[in-house]
Amino acid sequence: MLLKKEDVPLVSEGFMNEVHDEDRKIINDIFDEIIKYEKKPSYNTKVNIAVLFQKWFNHTVKHFSKEEKKMRKVRYPRYKIHKQEHTRTLAEMHTVYSDWLKTNDIYILKNYFTDVLPTWIVEHIETMDMEASSFFKENQINLN
């Protein structure tokens, strides 16, 4: 398991915590398949990785879109910066995935999942999401 539940910080908005936990579960599923592929490469495992990665990417697009919509609705002052980070992250995910598909080098994915992703998730939640969540709460904005 790459990310334990307690590894992912909680924010004051329940919907954000739920989405982060869904992310964590999908990420762990992908990482399990990466480890399987690393030990014994197979077509089926590669397909599993591809399907799960696509599921995660689509989930992340939806997740970011929902957050951004709510930030625009409440005129969140740091919306532009938060949105830029979402855009950068989606581009990075796409690049890593594309590079893996082109090369079949599982270490491209493994390194991203072990060296980049866990740190980014924690830092993003502890800074940007925590701040946005607090803004919503302070302004008593119902986001559900």
Number of C-alpha atoms within 10 A of each C-alpha: 11 16 18 11 11 7 12 18 17 20 18 16 18 13 16 20 17 12 16 21 18 15 19 22 18 18 21 17 18 26 22 16 21 22 15 15 18 15 9 9 15 12 9 11 19 18 12 17 22 17 13 18 20 14 14 21 18 13 16 20 14 13 17 19 14 14 21 18 12 19 22 13 11 15 10 15 12 13 19 13 11 20 16 11 15 20 13 12 15 17 12 13 18 15 12 15 19 13 15 17 15 8 9 13 12 17 14 16 21 17 12 15 18 14 11 11 17 18 11 12 17 15 15 17 20 15 10 16 22 19 16 23 22 15 17 19 14 9 9 9 13 9 17 7
